[in-house]
Structures are given as C-alpha cells and as structure tokens.
Amino acid sequence: MICSVLAINYIKRISNYKEKVNNIIIQEVNLDNKKDGKYIGEFDADVISAKVEVEIKDKKISNINLIEHKTDRGATAEVIPQKVVDSQTLKVDVISGATNSSKVILKAIENALTK
C-alpha cells in the first residue's frame, strides 16, 4: 500500500515537472531601464530548480552567479550563465543532454532581470 502511494506521488511529480519545463518560454529582456546592481531570480520545476544572481553594470549583464542548481543529470547546463554574459542575450543554445536544466537556468535569469 505504501509503495503504491509513493509510486503515484512520484508519477504526479514527474508529470508536473515535465509540464512546467515544456511550458517555459524565454523572453528577451530590455536592459535599457535596468539600474546597475545585483538581482536574484529563481525558477522551480520541482525536479529541477535554479537560483541565480545577475549583476548589471552600464546596462549590460556583467556577471551571473549560479547560486543553486538542483538537478540529477543536468550539471553540464551550468555553463549557461557564462554563455548569457558572453552573448548579452537569453537567446542562447541549450546544452544537449541538459536541455531541461538549461531552460530552468535561463528562466531563473529572466526572472532576475524582470524584477
């Protein structure tokens, strides 16, 4: 009986995670009106989550610190913040084999920039 309940909860959790990740849309953010400073953003897709600190200087992204990244197999996506800094856009290629983590990290960055 306990195993059945755990299995049902696990299946619901995975279904919820897949739906959240599939519905992620990354929007470009205009930095023209963004003041210099550090901004915290998060995104939680249950199985995968990310928390970032984005630093803005002179209307540019000068640094992104990945504070927290909860993942099972998506550690290779942890290069996404540097790709964003280098390209100055959220429209970067996701990491093959870590697509979901890439999307979650990008959404956390977007959330920091839209506060």
HELIX and SHEET records of a PDB file:
HELIX    1   1 ILE A    2  ASN A   22  1                                  21    
HELIX    2   2 ALA A   75  VAL A   79  5                                   5    
HELIX    3   3 ILE A   80  SER A   87  1                                   8    
HELIX    4   4 THR A   99  LEU A  113  1                                  15    
SHEET    1   A 3 GLY A  37  ASP A  44  0                                        
SHEET    2   A 3 SER A  49  LYS A  57 -1                                        
SHEET    3   A 3 LYS A  60  LYS A  70 -1                                        
END                                                                             
